[in-house]
Amino acid sequence: MCCSNGFTWSYSIYDGRSHQLPGLDKPGTVVVSLAELLLDEGRILIADNYYTSIPLARYLKERKTDFCGTVRKPRRELPPQVIQQKLQKSQIAAQQNECVTVLKWHDKRDVLTLSTCHTHEMQMVKGFRPVLKPKMVLTYNEGKKGIDIADQLASYNSPVRKSCIWYKKIAADLFGYMRGQRHCNLQSIASIQRKNYTASG
């Protein structure tokens, strides 16, 4: 689990003996266990389609934590009116039930998202060709940058080889993430120092 700047907050190694919270599937339980210390503080969690489900979104909302993520079509409890809707480019279909909004947006392909803190509101994204995108998708894209940065930082000079024994691979992986943490910490310190210098100057 990562912050948006690439800082790795928590890490879990799957050993085949994971517990499961009542009402949640195993991927949802993993999200809750990794984020346990961050819940009940009004934060927002971003997840990809492997972890996202409506029961997880409801559970997190009860724990005062918002949730946003892409979701797979076969997931249970998704509204068929949204899932089966045929869309042209830039069109959306959305439905809100209680605290959860499910949105389908067609860009180059269908993108299915779920959120407890968004409606179907759109926002113009500036660029070479300005385009109208759902705010839900923009929030997801911004949040997912963190894991991409963490993976990129961990991959530099990775000592992992195909012939490594499994526990050596885990140790090397953790070492890579620690190097990434050091980079994030140094950037944060430099940013604070620049702000202090600007304020005093």
C-alpha positions in Angstrom: 0.0 0.0 0.0 1.4 3.4 -1.1 0.8 7.1 -0.5 0.3 9.2 -3.6 4.0 10.4 -3.5 5.2 6.8 -3.7 5.9 6.2 0.0 5.2 2.6 0.8 2.9 2.6 3.9 2.5 -1.2 4.4 3.5 -4.4 2.8 2.1 -7.9 3.0 3.6 -11.2 2.0 1.0 -13.9 1.0 1.7 -17.1 2.8 -1.4 -19.0 1.8 -3.0 -18.7 5.3 -4.9 -15.4 5.1 -7.9 -14.8 7.3 -11.1 -13.4 5.9 -13.3 -10.7 7.5 -17.1 -11.4 7.7 -18.9 -10.0 4.6 -15.7 -9.4 2.7 -13.8 -11.5 0.1 -10.0 -12.2 0.5 -8.9 -9.2 -1.6 -11.1 -6.9 0.4 -9.7 -8.3 3.6 -6.2 -7.6 2.4 -7.1 -3.9 1.7 -8.5 -3.6 5.2 -5.5 -5.3 6.9 -3.0 -3.1 5.0 -5.0 0.1 5.8 -6.1 -0.7 9.3 -4.0 2.2 10.9 -5.4 4.7 8.4 -9.1 3.9 8.8 -11.6 6.1 10.8 -9.7 9.3 9.9 -11.6 10.5 6.8 -9.1 9.4 4.3 -9.6 8.1 0.8 -8.3 4.7 -0.5 -7.7 4.0 -4.2 -7.6 0.4 -5.4 -7.5 -1.4 -8.8 -10.1 -3.8 -10.1 -8.7 -6.9 -8.3 -9.6 -5.5 -4.9 -12.6 -3.3 -5.6 -16.1 -4.5 -4.6 -19.3 -3.0 -3.3 -19.0 -4.8 0.1 -15.5 -3.4 0.6 -16.7 0.1 -0.3 -19.6 -0.2 2.3 -17.3 -1.5 5.0 -14.8 1.3 4.5 -17.6 3.9 4.5 -18.7 2.6 7.9 -15.1 3.0 9.0 -15.2 6.7 7.9 -13.0 6.1 4.9 -13.9 6.9 1.3 -13.1 4.5 -1.5 -12.5 4.8 -5.2 -11.4 2.2 -7.7 -11.9 0.5 -11.0 -14.1 -2.6 -10.8 -14.5 -5.8 -12.8 -17.8 -6.4 -14.6 -18.5 -9.9 -13.0 -18.5 -8.4 -9.5 -21.7 -9.0 -7.5 -24.2 -6.3 -6.7 -23.2 -4.0 -9.7 -26.2 -2.4 -11.4 -27.0 -4.2 -14.7 -28.4 -1.0 -16.1 -24.9 0.5 -16.0 -22.9 -2.7 -16.8 -24.9 -3.6 -20.0 -25.2 0.0 -21.3 -23.7 0.5 -24.8 -21.8 3.7 -24.9 -20.2 5.9 -27.6 -16.9 7.7 -27.0 -17.0 10.1 -24.0 -20.5 9.0 -22.9 -21.2 7.8 -19.3 -23.7 5.7 -17.5 -24.0 5.9 -13.7 -26.1 4.8 -10.8 -25.9 5.8 -7.1 -27.2 3.5 -4.4 -26.9 4.5 -0.8 -23.3 5.7 -0.5 -21.8 4.0 -3.6 -21.7 5.4 -7.1 -21.0 3.0 -10.0 -19.9 4.7 -13.2 -19.1 3.4 -16.7 -17.3 5.7 -19.1 -16.2 5.0 -22.6 -12.9 6.4 -23.7 -10.9 4.2 -26.0 -12.7 1.3 -24.2 -15.2 1.0 -21.4 -13.9 2.0 -18.0 -15.9 0.8 -15.0 -15.3 2.6 -11.7 -16.9 2.7 -8.2 -16.7 5.4 -5.5 -18.1 6.5 -2.2 -17.1 10.1 -2.6 -18.0 11.0 -6.2 -21.1 11.5 -8.3 -21.1 11.3 -12.1 -19.6 14.8 -12.3 -17.3 15.6 -15.2 -14.2 17.8 -15.5 -12.4 19.3 -18.5 -8.8 18.1 -18.6 -6.5 20.5 -20.4 -3.9 19.4 -22.8 -3.2 19.2 -26.5 -6.7 18.1 -27.0 -8.9 19.1 -24.0 -11.2 16.3 -23.0 -14.1 15.9 -20.6 -13.4 13.1 -18.0 -15.3 11.9 -14.9 -13.8 13.3 -11.7 -13.9 9.7 -10.3 -11.5 8.6 -13.0 -9.2 11.6 -12.4 -9.1 10.8 -8.7 -8.3 7.2 -9.5 -5.5 8.1 -11.9 -3.9 10.5 -9.5 -4.0 8.0 -6.6 -2.6 5.2 -8.7 0.5 7.2 -9.4 1.8 6.3 -6.0 2.2 2.6 -6.6 3.7 3.2 -10.0 6.4 5.5 -8.4 7.0 3.0 -5.6 7.5 0.1 -8.1 9.7 2.3 -10.3 11.9 3.3 -7.4 12.1 -0.3 -6.1 13.1 -1.6 -9.6 16.3 0.5 -9.9 19.4 -1.7 -9.5 17.3 -4.6 -8.3 19.5 -7.5 -7.2 16.8 -10.1 -7.8 17.7 -12.9 -10.3 15.6 -15.8 -11.6 17.8 -18.2 -9.7 17.2 -16.6 -6.3 15.6 -18.6 -3.5 12.2 -17.2 -2.5 13.2 -15.7 0.8 16.1 -13.9 -0.9 13.8 -12.5 -3.5 11.5 -11.1 -0.7 14.6 -9.6 1.1 15.7 -8.0 -2.1 12.2 -6.7 -2.8 12.0 -5.1 0.6 15.4 -3.6 0.2 14.3 -2.1 -3.1 11.2 -0.6 -1.4 13.4 0.8 1.5 15.6 2.6 -1.1 12.4 4.1 -2.6 11.3 5.2 0.9 14.7 6.9 1.4 14.1 8.8 -1.9 10.6 9.9 -0.9 11.8 11.0 2.5 14.7 13.1 1.0 12.3 14.7 -1.4 9.8 15.6 1.4 12.7 17.1 3.5 13.9 19.1 0.5 10.4 20.4 -0.2 10.0 21.5 3.5 13.4 23.2 3.4 12.5 25.1 0.2 9.2 26.2 1.8 10.9 27.4 4.9 13.6 29.2 2.9 10.9 30.9 0.8 8.9 31.9 3.9 12.0 33.3 5.7 13.5 34.9 2.6 
